[in-house]
């Protein structure tokens, strides 16, 4: 599994914004589809909320292939 760290510029970031900013979704629509298709896991649980607020310390996994640690 590919692992990376994403440095936050503010206290929180929306899940869809993270997927776009980290380069795993080209558009907001693509990011929404990833969430709807249950490809996103946040802190060990499948995440269905598109506007989930993420903070430093959260871990996001994408389709079991990528793990992003927020810092």
N, CA, C and O atoms as a Tripos MOL2 file, in Angstrom:
@<TRIPOS>MOLECULE
protein
  284   283    71     0     0
PROTEIN
NO_CHARGES

@<TRIPOS>ATOM
      1 N           0.8490   -1.1830    0.0000 N.3       1 UNK1
      2 CA          0.0000    0.0000    0.0000 C.3       1 UNK1
      3 C           0.8890    1.2390    0.0000 C.2       1 UNK1
      4 O           1.8540    1.3340    0.7590 O.2       1 UNK1
      5 N           0.5460    2.1680   -0.8540 N.am      2 UNK2
      6 CA          1.2740    3.4370   -0.9290 C.3       2 UNK2
      7 C           0.8630    4.3070    0.2500 C.2       2 UNK2
      8 O          -0.3250    4.4330    0.5490 O.2       2 UNK2
      9 N           1.8470    4.9110    0.9220 N.am      3 UNK3
     10 CA          1.5520    5.7720    2.0720 C.3       3 UNK3
     11 C           2.1400    7.1550    1.8450 C.2       3 UNK3
     12 O           3.2310    7.3070    1.2940 O.2       3 UNK3
     13 N           1.3870    8.1640    2.2850 N.am      4 UNK4
     14 CA          1.8780    9.5350    2.1790 C.3       4 UNK4
     15 C           1.3010   10.3800    3.3040 C.2       4 UNK4
     16 O           0.3380    9.9890    3.9630 O.2       4 UNK4
     17 N           1.8990   11.5300    3.5100 N.am      5 UNK5
     18 CA          1.4350   12.4850    4.5120 C.3       5 UNK5
     19 C           0.9400   13.7240    3.7950 C.2       5 UNK5
     20 O           1.5940   14.2210    2.8790 O.2       5 UNK5
     21 N          -0.2130   14.2250    4.2100 N.am      6 UNK6
     22 CA         -0.7800   15.4440    3.6440 C.3       6 UNK6
     23 C          -0.7770   16.5150    4.7220 C.2       6 UNK6
     24 O          -1.4070   16.3530    5.7670 O.2       6 UNK6
     25 N          -0.0720   17.6020    4.4690 N.am      7 UNK7
     26 CA          0.0500   18.7080    5.4300 C.3       7 UNK7
     27 C          -1.1310   19.6500    5.2710 C.2       7 UNK7
     28 O          -1.3340   20.2270    4.2030 O.2       7 UNK7
     29 N          -1.9110   19.8050    6.3370 N.am      8 UNK8
     30 CA         -3.0540   20.7150    6.3180 C.3       8 UNK8
     31 C          -2.5950   22.1640    6.4240 C.2       8 UNK8
     32 O          -1.6250   22.4720    7.1180 O.2       8 UNK8
     33 N          -3.3090   23.0520    5.7240 N.am      9 UNK9
     34 CA         -3.0150   24.4840    5.8130 C.3       9 UNK9
     35 C          -3.9570   25.1860    6.7740 C.2       9 UNK9
     36 O          -3.7410   26.3420    7.1360 O.2       9 UNK9
     37 N          -5.0100   24.4770    7.1860 N.am     10 UNK10
     38 CA         -5.9560   25.0030    8.1680 C.3      10 UNK10
     39 C          -6.2900   23.8700    9.1320 C.2      10 UNK10
     40 O          -5.7240   22.7810    9.0330 O.2      10 UNK10
     41 N          -7.2030   24.1190   10.0590 N.am     11 UNK11
     42 CA         -7.5490   23.1120   11.0680 C.3      11 UNK11
     43 C          -8.2870   21.9130   10.4840 C.2      11 UNK11
     44 O          -8.1090   20.7880   10.9500 O.2      11 UNK11
     45 N          -9.1240   22.1480    9.4550 N.am     12 UNK12
     46 CA         -9.9330   21.0740    8.8700 C.3      12 UNK12
     47 C          -9.9190   21.1530    7.3520 C.2      12 UNK12
     48 O          -9.6100   22.1910    6.7670 O.2      12 UNK12
     49 N         -10.2640   20.0180    6.7190 N.am     13 UNK13
     50 CA        -10.4480   19.9610    5.2740 C.3      13 UNK13
     51 C         -11.5710   18.9710    5.0120 C.2      13 UNK13
     52 O         -11.6620   17.9420    5.6810 O.2      13 UNK13
     53 N         -12.4290   19.2770    4.0400 N.am     14 UNK14
     54 CA        -13.4950   18.3510    3.6460 C.3      14 UNK14
     55 C         -12.8750   17.1570    2.9380 C.2      14 UNK14
     56 O         -11.8320   17.2780    2.2950 O.2      14 UNK14
     57 N         -13.5160   16.0150    3.0560 N.am     15 UNK15
     58 CA        -13.0360   14.8020    2.4030 C.3      15 UNK15
     59 C         -12.8900   15.0020    0.8980 C.2      15 UNK15
     60 O         -11.8720   14.6180    0.3220 O.2      15 UNK15
     61 N         -13.8890   15.5960    0.2550 N.am     16 UNK16
     62 CA        -13.8180   15.8050   -1.1940 C.3      16 UNK16
     63 C         -12.6560   16.7200   -1.5600 C.2      16 UNK16
     64 O         -11.9730   16.4850   -2.5570 O.2      16 UNK16
     65 N         -12.4270   17.7550   -0.7680 N.am     17 UNK17
     66 CA        -11.3230   18.6730   -1.0190 C.3      17 UNK17
     67 C          -9.9920   17.9550   -0.8910 C.2      17 UNK17
     68 O          -9.0760   18.2000   -1.6760 O.2      17 UNK17
     69 N          -9.8760   17.0650    0.0960 N.am     18 UNK18
     70 CA         -8.6330   16.3100    0.2740 C.3      18 UNK18
     71 C          -8.3620   15.4290   -0.9440 C.2      18 UNK18
     72 O          -7.2410   15.3980   -1.4500 O.2      18 UNK18
     73 N          -9.3730   14.7210   -1.4100 N.am     19 UNK19
     74 CA         -9.1840   13.8320   -2.5580 C.3      19 UNK19
     75 C          -8.7010   14.6040   -3.7820 C.2      19 UNK19
     76 O          -7.8620   14.1140   -4.5380 O.2      19 UNK19
     77 N          -9.2310   15.8120   -3.9770 N.am     20 UNK20
     78 CA         -8.7950   16.6390   -5.1030 C.3      20 UNK20
     79 C          -7.4010   17.2100   -4.8590 C.2      20 UNK20
     80 O          -6.5450   17.1450   -5.7410 O.2      20 UNK20
     81 N          -7.1640   17.7680   -3.6730 N.am     21 UNK21
     82 CA         -5.8810   18.4100   -3.3720 C.3      21 UNK21
     83 C          -4.7160   17.4160   -3.3940 C.2      21 UNK21
     84 O          -3.6030   17.7680   -3.7840 O.2      21 UNK21
     85 N          -4.9760   16.1850   -2.9780 N.am     22 UNK22
     86 CA         -3.9260   15.1650   -2.9540 C.3      22 UNK22
     87 C          -3.7190   14.5400   -4.3350 C.2      22 UNK22
     88 O          -2.7800   13.7680   -4.5310 O.2      22 UNK22
     89 N          -4.5920   14.8720   -5.2960 N.am     23 UNK23
     90 CA         -4.4160   14.4060   -6.6600 C.3      23 UNK23
     91 C          -5.0490   13.0620   -6.9710 C.2      23 UNK23
     92 O          -4.7160   12.4520   -7.9870 O.2      23 UNK23
     93 N          -5.9550   12.5820   -6.1230 N.am     24 UNK24
     94 CA         -6.5920   11.2880   -6.3620 C.3      24 UNK24
     95 C          -7.9340   11.4100   -7.0480 C.2      24 UNK24
     96 O          -8.5080   10.4030   -7.4640 O.2      24 UNK24
     97 N          -8.4490   12.6220   -7.1760 N.am     25 UNK25
     98 CA         -9.6710   12.8940   -7.9260 C.3      25 UNK25
     99 C          -9.4330   14.1670   -8.7320 C.2      25 UNK25
    100 O          -8.9740   15.1740   -8.1940 O.2      25 UNK25
    101 N          -9.7440   14.1140  -10.0080 N.am     26 UNK26
    102 CA         -9.5220   15.2730  -10.8720 C.3      26 UNK26
    103 C         -10.6020   16.3320  -10.6770 C.2      26 UNK26
    104 O         -10.3490   17.5240  -10.8470 O.2      26 UNK26
    105 N         -11.8050   15.8930  -10.3190 N.am     27 UNK27
    106 CA        -12.9240   16.8240  -10.1520 C.3      27 UNK27
    107 C         -13.7020   16.4720   -8.8910 C.2      27 UNK27
    108 O         -13.5230   15.4000   -8.3120 O.2      27 UNK27
    109 N         -14.5580   17.3820   -8.4810 N.am     28 UNK28
    110 CA        -15.4270   17.1120   -7.3450 C.3      28 UNK28
    111 C         -16.3800   15.9620   -7.6340 C.2      28 UNK28
    112 O         -16.6960   15.1730   -6.7440 O.2      28 UNK28
    113 N         -16.8370   15.8690   -8.8760 N.am     29 UNK29
    114 CA        -17.7300   14.7740   -9.2700 C.3      29 UNK29
    115 C         -17.0530   13.4250   -9.1410 C.2      29 UNK29
    116 O         -17.6560   12.4580   -8.6780 O.2      29 UNK29
    117 N         -15.8050   13.3660   -9.5500 N.am     30 UNK30
    118 CA        -15.0460   12.1160   -9.4330 C.3      30 UNK30
    119 C         -14.8590   11.7350   -7.9610 C.2      30 UNK30
    120 O         -14.9580   10.5620   -7.5990 O.2      30 UNK30
    121 N         -14.5900   12.7300   -7.1230 N.am     31 UNK31
    122 CA        -14.4260   12.4850   -5.6890 C.3      31 UNK31
    123 C         -15.7340   11.9780   -5.0800 C.2      31 UNK31
    124 O         -15.7150   11.0730   -4.2460 O.2      31 UNK31
    125 N         -16.8690   12.5520   -5.4870 N.am     32 UNK32
    126 CA        -18.1700   12.1130   -4.9810 C.3      32 UNK32
    127 C         -18.4340   10.6580   -5.3390 C.2      32 UNK32
    128 O         -18.9540    9.8970   -4.5230 O.2      32 UNK32
    129 N         -18.0770   10.2750   -6.5520 N.am     33 UNK33
    130 CA        -18.2790    8.8880   -6.9920 C.3      33 UNK33
    131 C         -17.4410    7.9380   -6.1430 C.2      33 UNK33
    132 O         -17.9050    6.8560   -5.7840 O.2      33 UNK33
    133 N         -16.2110    8.3340   -5.8200 N.am     34 UNK34
    134 CA        -15.3550    7.4960   -4.9890 C.3      34 UNK34
    135 C         -15.9970    7.2490   -3.6270 C.2      34 UNK34
    136 O         -15.9440    6.1340   -3.1080 O.2      34 UNK34
    137 N         -16.6040    8.2860   -3.0460 N.am     35 UNK35
    138 CA        -17.2600    8.1510   -1.7410 C.3      35 UNK35
    139 C         -18.5230    7.3040   -1.8800 C.2      35 UNK35
    140 O         -18.7610    6.4070   -1.0710 O.2      35 UNK35
    141 N         -19.3270    7.5820   -2.8970 N.am     36 UNK36
    142 CA        -20.5710    6.8420   -3.1220 C.3      36 UNK36
    143 C         -20.3070    5.3580   -3.3530 C.2      36 UNK36
    144 O         -21.0820    4.5160   -2.9020 O.2      36 UNK36
    145 N         -19.2310    5.0320   -4.0440 N.am     37 UNK37
    146 CA        -18.8730    3.6400   -4.3350 C.3      37 UNK37
    147 C         -18.1700    2.9520   -3.1620 C.2      37 UNK37
    148 O         -17.6830    1.8290   -3.2890 O.2      37 UNK37
    149 N         -18.1240    3.6430   -2.0190 N.am     38 UNK38
    150 CA        -17.5380    3.1090   -0.7800 C.3      38 UNK38
    151 C         -16.0660    2.7080   -0.9410 C.2      38 UNK38
    152 O         -15.6300    1.6820   -0.4190 O.2      38 UNK38
    153 N         -15.3180    3.5280   -1.6670 N.am     39 UNK39
    154 CA        -13.8870    3.2840   -1.8570 C.3      39 UNK39
    155 C         -13.0450    3.9890   -0.8050 C.2      39 UNK39
    156 O         -11.8310    3.7930   -0.7490 O.2      39 UNK39
    157 N         -13.6850    4.8170    0.0410 N.am     40 UNK40
    158 CA        -12.9510    5.6340    1.0030 C.3      40 UNK40
    159 C         -13.1840    5.1170    2.4240 C.2      40 UNK40
    160 O         -14.3210    4.8990    2.8450 O.2      40 UNK40
    161 N         -12.0820    4.9280    3.1510 N.am     41 UNK41
    162 CA        -12.1300    4.5140    4.5450 C.3      41 UNK41
    163 C         -11.4280    5.5940    5.3680 C.2      41 UNK41
    164 O         -10.2970    5.9730    5.0630 O.2      41 UNK41
    165 N         -12.0960    6.0870    6.4080 N.am     42 UNK42
    166 CA        -11.5100    7.1000    7.2830 C.3      42 UNK42
    167 C         -11.3840    6.4970    8.6800 C.2      42 UNK42
    168 O         -12.3700    6.0580    9.2730 O.2      42 UNK42
    169 N         -10.1740    6.4840    9.1850 N.am     43 UNK43
    170 CA         -9.8940    5.9480   10.5230 C.3      43 UNK43
    171 C         -10.4730    4.5510   10.7190 C.2      43 UNK43
    172 O         -10.9970    4.2280   11.7850 O.2      43 UNK43
    173 N         -10.3720    3.7240    9.6690 N.am     44 UNK44
    174 CA        -10.7730    2.3260    9.7660 C.3      44 UNK44
    175 C         -12.2200    2.0150    9.4500 C.2      44 UNK44
    176 O         -12.6060    0.8470    9.4910 O.2      44 UNK44
    177 N         -13.0470    3.0160    9.1340 N.am     45 UNK45
    178 CA        -14.4630    2.7920    8.8290 C.3      45 UNK45
    179 C         -14.8120    3.3840    7.4610 C.2      45 UNK45
    180 O         -14.3570    4.4720    7.1080 O.2      45 UNK45
    181 N         -15.6290    2.6480    6.6950 N.am     46 UNK46
    182 CA        -16.0770    3.1510    5.3930 C.3      46 UNK46
    183 C         -16.7990    4.4680    5.6140 C.2      46 UNK46
    184 O         -17.6610    4.5770    6.4860 O.2      46 UNK46
    185 N         -16.4410    5.4690    4.8190 N.am     47 UNK47
    186 CA        -17.0040    6.8170    4.9860 C.3      47 UNK47
    187 C         -17.9570    7.1450    3.8440 C.2      47 UNK47
    188 O         -17.5710    7.1100    2.6750 O.2      47 UNK47
    189 N         -19.2020    7.4640    4.1840 N.am     48 UNK48
    190 CA        -20.1990    7.8080    3.1780 C.3      48 UNK48
    191 C         -20.5430    9.2820    3.1460 C.2      48 UNK48
    192 O         -21.3250    9.7170    2.3010 O.2      48 UNK48
    193 N         -19.9630   10.0660    4.0650 N.am     49 UNK49
    194 CA        -20.2560   11.5120    4.1080 C.3      49 UNK49
    195 C         -19.2540   12.2520    3.2280 C.2      49 UNK49
    196 O         -18.0510   12.2330    3.4880 O.2      49 UNK49
    197 N         -19.7550   12.8900    2.2020 N.am     50 UNK50
    198 CA        -18.8850   13.5920    1.2570 C.3      50 UNK50
    199 C         -18.2150   14.8170    1.8800 C.2      50 UNK50
    200 O         -17.0950   15.1740    1.5150 O.2      50 UNK50
    201 N         -18.9010   15.4450    2.8070 N.am     51 UNK51
    202 CA        -18.3700   16.6680    3.4320 C.3      51 UNK51
    203 C         -17.7430   16.3940    4.7950 C.2      51 UNK51
    204 O         -17.6230   17.3050    5.6150 O.2      51 UNK51
    205 N         -17.3480   15.1680    5.0410 N.am     52 UNK52
    206 CA        -16.7110   14.7950    6.3100 C.3      52 UNK52
    207 C         -15.5310   15.7260    6.5700 C.2      52 UNK52
    208 O         -14.6650   15.8970    5.7130 O.2      52 UNK52
    209 N         -15.5050   16.3180    7.7480 N.am     53 UNK53
    210 CA        -14.4120   17.2110    8.1320 C.3      53 UNK53
    211 C         -13.2560   16.3610    8.6630 C.2      53 UNK53
    212 O         -13.4320   15.5570    9.5790 O.2      53 UNK53
    213 N         -12.0970   16.5450    8.0850 N.am     54 UNK54
    214 CA        -10.9020   15.8020    8.4890 C.3      54 UNK54
    215 C          -9.9520   16.7460    9.2190 C.2      54 UNK54
    216 O          -9.8740   17.9370    8.9170 O.2      54 UNK54
    217 N          -9.2380   16.1840   10.1810 N.am     55 UNK55
    218 CA         -8.2920   16.9680   10.9860 C.3      55 UNK55
    219 C          -6.9540   16.2510   11.0450 C.2      55 UNK55
    220 O          -6.8450   15.0900   10.6510 O.2      55 UNK55
    221 N          -5.9460   16.9410   11.5360 N.am     56 UNK56
    222 CA         -4.6270   16.3280   11.7140 C.3      56 UNK56
    223 C          -4.7790   15.0680   12.5560 C.2      56 UNK56
    224 O          -5.4910   15.0670   13.5610 O.2      56 UNK56
    225 N          -4.1120   14.0020   12.1460 N.am     57 UNK57
    226 CA         -4.1890   12.7360   12.8530 C.3      57 UNK57
    227 C          -5.1200   11.7390   12.1940 C.2      57 UNK57
    228 O          -5.0020   10.5370   12.4290 O.2      57 UNK57
    229 N          -6.0580   12.2220   11.3590 N.am     58 UNK58
    230 CA         -6.9480   11.3090   10.6480 C.3      58 UNK58
    231 C          -6.1690   10.5550    9.5750 C.2      58 UNK58
    232 O          -5.1760   11.0480    9.0400 O.2      58 UNK58
    233 N          -6.6450    9.3420    9.2750 N.am     59 UNK59
    234 CA         -6.0380    8.5120    8.2420 C.3      59 UNK59
    235 C          -7.1170    8.1600    7.2280 C.2      59 UNK59
    236 O          -8.1770    7.6490    7.5880 O.2      59 UNK59
    237 N          -6.8360    8.4400    5.9490 N.am     60 UNK60
    238 CA         -7.7770    8.1670    4.8680 C.3      60 UNK60
    239 C          -7.1620    7.1050    3.9630 C.2      60 UNK60
    240 O          -6.0190    7.2370    3.5260 O.2      60 UNK60
    241 N          -7.9270    6.0500    3.6860 N.am     61 UNK61
    242 CA         -7.4850    5.0160    2.7610 C.3      61 UNK61
    243 C          -8.3670    5.0640    1.5240 C.2      61 UNK61
    244 O          -9.5820    5.2390    1.6180 O.2      61 UNK61
    245 N          -7.7410    4.9070    0.3640 N.am     62 UNK62
    246 CA         -8.4550    4.9530   -0.9040 C.3      62 UNK62
    247 C          -8.3550    3.5900   -1.5670 C.2      62 UNK62
    248 O          -7.2770    3.1710   -1.9890 O.2      62 UNK62
    249 N          -9.4750    2.9080   -1.6550 N.am     63 UNK63
    250 CA         -9.6030    1.6280   -2.3560 C.3      63 UNK63
    251 C          -8.5500    0.6040   -1.9270 C.2      63 UNK63
    252 O          -8.1420   -0.2370   -2.7290 O.2      63 UNK63
    253 N          -8.1130    0.6680   -0.6850 N.am     64 UNK64
    254 CA         -7.1340   -0.2890   -0.1770 C.3      64 UNK64
    255 C          -5.7610   -0.1730   -0.7970 C.2      64 UNK64
    256 O          -4.9140   -1.0440   -0.5970 O.2      64 UNK64
    257 N          -5.5230    0.9070   -1.5600 N.am     65 UNK65
    258 CA         -4.2640    1.0500   -2.2750 C.3      65 UNK65
    259 C          -3.4140    2.2030   -1.7570 C.2      65 UNK65
    260 O          -2.1880    2.1650   -1.8570 O.2      65 UNK65
    261 N          -4.0560    3.2190   -1.2100 N.am     66 UNK66
    262 CA         -3.3440    4.4190   -0.7660 C.3      66 UNK66
    263 C          -3.7700    4.7510    0.6620 C.2      66 UNK66
    264 O          -4.9550    4.6830    0.9900 O.2      66 UNK66
    265 N          -2.8180    5.1040    1.4980 N.am     67 UNK67
    266 CA         -3.1090    5.5600    2.8600 C.3      67 UNK67
    267 C          -2.5350    6.9590    3.0100 C.2      67 UNK67
    268 O          -1.3430    7.1800    2.7940 O.2      67 UNK67
    269 N          -3.4020    7.9110    3.3860 N.am     68 UNK68
    270 CA         -2.9880    9.3010    3.5690 C.3      68 UNK68
    271 C          -3.1210    9.6530    5.0440 C.2      68 UNK68
    272 O          -4.2090    9.5700    5.6150 O.2      68 UNK68
    273 N          -2.0240   10.0420    5.6470 N.am     69 UNK69
    274 CA         -2.0050   10.4980    7.0410 C.3      69 UNK69
    275 C          -2.0540   12.0260    7.0160 C.2      69 UNK69
    276 O          -1.2110   12.6620    6.3840 O.2      69 UNK69
    277 N          -3.0270   12.6100    7.6930 N.am     70 UNK70
    278 CA         -3.1210   14.0640    7.7430 C.3      70 UNK70
    279 C          -2.2740   14.6050    8.8690 C.2      70 UNK70
    280 O          -2.2820   14.0790    9.9820 O.2      70 UNK70
    281 N          -1.5370   15.6690    8.5660 N.am     71 UNK71
    282 CA         -0.6490   16.2720    9.5650 C.3      71 UNK71
    283 C          -0.9050   17.7660    9.6490 C.2      71 UNK71
    284 O          -0.2580   18.4600   10.4340 O.2      71 UNK71
@<TRIPOS>BOND
     1     1     2 1
     2     2     3 1
     3     3     4 2
     4     3     5 am
     5     5     6 1
     6     6     7 1
     7     7     8 2
     8     7     9 am
     9     9    10 1
    10    10    11 1
    11    11    12 2
    12    11    13 am
    13    13    14 1
    14    14    15 1
    15    15    16 2
    16    15    17 am
    17    17    18 1
    18    18    19 1
    19    19    20 2
    20    19    21 am
    21    21    22 1
    22    22    23 1
    23    23    24 2
    24    23    25 am
    25    25    26 1
    26    26    27 1
    27    27    28 2
    28    27    29 am
    29    29    30 1
    30    30    31 1
    31    31    32 2
    32    31    33 am
    33    33    34 1
    34    34    35 1
    35    35    36 2
    36    35    37 am
    37    37    38 1
    38    38    39 1
    39    39    40 2
    40    39    41 am
    41    41    42 1
    42    42    43 1
    43    43    44 2
    44    43    45 am
    45    45    46 1
    46    46    47 1
    47    47    48 2
    48    47    49 am
    49    49    50 1
    50    50    51 1
    51    51    52 2
    52    51    53 am
    53    53    54 1
    54    54    55 1
    55    55    56 2
    56    55    57 am
    57    57    58 1
    58    58    59 1
    59    59    60 2
    60    59    61 am
    61    61    62 1
    62    62    63 1
    63    63    64 2
    64    63    65 am
    65    65    66 1
    66    66    67 1
    67    67    68 2
    68    67    69 am
    69    69    70 1
    70    70    71 1
    71    71    72 2
    72    71    73 am
    73    73    74 1
    74    74    75 1
    75    75    76 2
    76    75    77 am
    77    77    78 1
    78    78    79 1
    79    79    80 2
    80    79    81 am
    81    81    82 1
    82    82    83 1
    83    83    84 2
    84    83    85 am
    85    85    86 1
    86    86    87 1
    87    87    88 2
    88    87    89 am
    89    89    90 1
    90    90    91 1
    91    91    92 2
    92    91    93 am
    93    93    94 1
    94    94    95 1
    95    95    96 2
    96    95    97 am
    97    97    98 1
    98    98    99 1
    99    99   100 2
   100    99   101 am
   101   101   102 1
   102   102   103 1
   103   103   104 2
   104   103   105 am
   105   105   106 1
   106   106   107 1
   107   107   108 2
   108   107   109 am
   109   109   110 1
   110   110   111 1
   111   111   112 2
   112   111   113 am
   113   113   114 1
   114   114   115 1
   115   115   116 2
   116   115   117 am
   117   117   118 1
   118   118   119 1
   119   119   120 2
   120   119   121 am
   121   121   122 1
   122   122   123 1
   123   123   124 2
   124   123   125 am
   125   125   126 1
   126   126   127 1
   127   127   128 2
   128   127   129 am
   129   129   130 1
   130   130   131 1
   131   131   132 2
   132   131   133 am
   133   133   134 1
   134   134   135 1
   135   135   136 2
   136   135   137 am
   137   137   138 1
   138   138   139 1
   139   139   140 2
   140   139   141 am
   141   141   142 1
   142   142   143 1
   143   143   144 2
   144   143   145 am
   145   145   146 1
   146   146   147 1
   147   147   148 2
   148   147   149 am
   149   149   150 1
   150   150   151 1
   151   151   152 2
   152   151   153 am
   153   153   154 1
   154   154   155 1
   155   155   156 2
   156   155   157 am
   157   157   158 1
   158   158   159 1
   159   159   160 2
   160   159   161 am
   161   161   162 1
   162   162   163 1
   163   163   164 2
   164   163   165 am
   165   165   166 1
   166   166   167 1
   167   167   168 2
   168   167   169 am
   169   169   170 1
   170   170   171 1
   171   171   172 2
   172   171   173 am
   173   173   174 1
   174   174   175 1
   175   175   176 2
   176   175   177 am
   177   177   178 1
   178   178   179 1
   179   179   180 2
   180   179   181 am
   181   181   182 1
   182   182   183 1
   183   183   184 2
   184   183   185 am
   185   185   186 1
   186   186   187 1
   187   187   188 2
   188   187   189 am
   189   189   190 1
   190   190   191 1
   191   191   192 2
   192   191   193 am
   193   193   194 1
   194   194   195 1
   195   195   196 2
   196   195   197 am
   197   197   198 1
   198   198   199 1
   199   199   200 2
   200   199   201 am
   201   201   202 1
   202   202   203 1
   203   203   204 2
   204   203   205 am
   205   205   206 1
   206   206   207 1
   207   207   208 2
   208   207   209 am
   209   209   210 1
   210   210   211 1
   211   211   212 2
   212   211   213 am
   213   213   214 1
   214   214   215 1
   215   215   216 2
   216   215   217 am
   217   217   218 1
   218   218   219 1
   219   219   220 2
   220   219   221 am
   221   221   222 1
   222   222   223 1
   223   223   224 2
   224   223   225 am
   225   225   226 1
   226   226   227 1
   227   227   228 2
   228   227   229 am
   229   229   230 1
   230   230   231 1
   231   231   232 2
   232   231   233 am
   233   233   234 1
   234   234   235 1
   235   235   236 2
   236   235   237 am
   237   237   238 1
   238   238   239 1
   239   239   240 2
   240   239   241 am
   241   241   242 1
   242   242   243 1
   243   243   244 2
   244   243   245 am
   245   245   246 1
   246   246   247 1
   247   247   248 2
   248   247   249 am
   249   249   250 1
   250   250   251 1
   251   251   252 2
   252   251   253 am
   253   253   254 1
   254   254   255 1
   255   255   256 2
   256   255   257 am
   257   257   258 1
   258   258   259 1
   259   259   260 2
   260   259   261 am
   261   261   262 1
   262   262   263 1
   263   263   264 2
   264   263   265 am
   265   265   266 1
   266   266   267 1
   267   267   268 2
   268   267   269 am
   269   269   270 1
   270   270   271 1
   271   271   272 2
   272   271   273 am
   273   273   274 1
   274   274   275 1
   275   275   276 2
   276   275   277 am
   277   277   278 1
   278   278   279 1
   279   279   280 2
   280   279   281 am
   281   281   282 1
   282   282   283 1
   283   283   284 2
@<TRIPOS>SUBSTRUCTURE
     1 UNK1         2 RESIDUE 1 A UNK
     2 UNK2         6 RESIDUE 1 A UNK
     3 UNK3        10 RESIDUE 1 A UNK
     4 UNK4        14 RESIDUE 1 A UNK
     5 UNK5        18 RESIDUE 1 A UNK
     6 UNK6        22 RESIDUE 1 A UNK
     7 UNK7        26 RESIDUE 1 A UNK
     8 UNK8        30 RESIDUE 1 A UNK
     9 UNK9        34 RESIDUE 1 A UNK
    10 UNK10       38 RESIDUE 1 A UNK
    11 UNK11       42 RESIDUE 1 A UNK
    12 UNK12       46 RESIDUE 1 A UNK
    13 UNK13       50 RESIDUE 1 A UNK
    14 UNK14       54 RESIDUE 1 A UNK
    15 UNK15       58 RESIDUE 1 A UNK
    16 UNK16       62 RESIDUE 1 A UNK
    17 UNK17       66 RESIDUE 1 A UNK
    18 UNK18       70 RESIDUE 1 A UNK
    19 UNK19       74 RESIDUE 1 A UNK
    20 UNK20       78 RESIDUE 1 A UNK
    21 UNK21       82 RESIDUE 1 A UNK
    22 UNK22       86 RESIDUE 1 A UNK
    23 UNK23       90 RESIDUE 1 A UNK
    24 UNK24       94 RESIDUE 1 A UNK
    25 UNK25       98 RESIDUE 1 A UNK
    26 UNK26      102 RESIDUE 1 A UNK
    27 UNK27      106 RESIDUE 1 A UNK
    28 UNK28      110 RESIDUE 1 A UNK
    29 UNK29      114 RESIDUE 1 A UNK
    30 UNK30      118 RESIDUE 1 A UNK
    31 UNK31      122 RESIDUE 1 A UNK
    32 UNK32      126 RESIDUE 1 A UNK
    33 UNK33      130 RESIDUE 1 A UNK
    34 UNK34      134 RESIDUE 1 A UNK
    35 UNK35      138 RESIDUE 1 A UNK
    36 UNK36      142 RESIDUE 1 A UNK
    37 UNK37      146 RESIDUE 1 A UNK
    38 UNK38      150 RESIDUE 1 A UNK
    39 UNK39      154 RESIDUE 1 A UNK
    40 UNK40      158 RESIDUE 1 A UNK
    41 UNK41      162 RESIDUE 1 A UNK
    42 UNK42      166 RESIDUE 1 A UNK
    43 UNK43      170 RESIDUE 1 A UNK
    44 UNK44      174 RESIDUE 1 A UNK
    45 UNK45      178 RESIDUE 1 A UNK
    46 UNK46      182 RESIDUE 1 A UNK
    47 UNK47      186 RESIDUE 1 A UNK
    48 UNK48      190 RESIDUE 1 A UNK
    49 UNK49      194 RESIDUE 1 A UNK
    50 UNK50      198 RESIDUE 1 A UNK
    51 UNK51      202 RESIDUE 1 A UNK
    52 UNK52      206 RESIDUE 1 A UNK
    53 UNK53      210 RESIDUE 1 A UNK
    54 UNK54      214 RESIDUE 1 A UNK
    55 UNK55      218 RESIDUE 1 A UNK
    56 UNK56      222 RESIDUE 1 A UNK
    57 UNK57      226 RESIDUE 1 A UNK
    58 UNK58      230 RESIDUE 1 A UNK
    59 UNK59      234 RESIDUE 1 A UNK
    60 UNK60      238 RESIDUE 1 A UNK
    61 UNK61      242 RESIDUE 1 A UNK
    62 UNK62      246 RESIDUE 1 A UNK
    63 UNK63      250 RESIDUE 1 A UNK
    64 UNK64      254 RESIDUE 1 A UNK
    65 UNK65      258 RESIDUE 1 A UNK
    66 UNK66      262 RESIDUE 1 A UNK
    67 UNK67      266 RESIDUE 1 A UNK
    68 UNK68      270 RESIDUE 1 A UNK
    69 UNK69      274 RESIDUE 1 A UNK
    70 UNK70      278 RESIDUE 1 A UNK
    71 UNK71      282 RESIDUE 1 A UNK
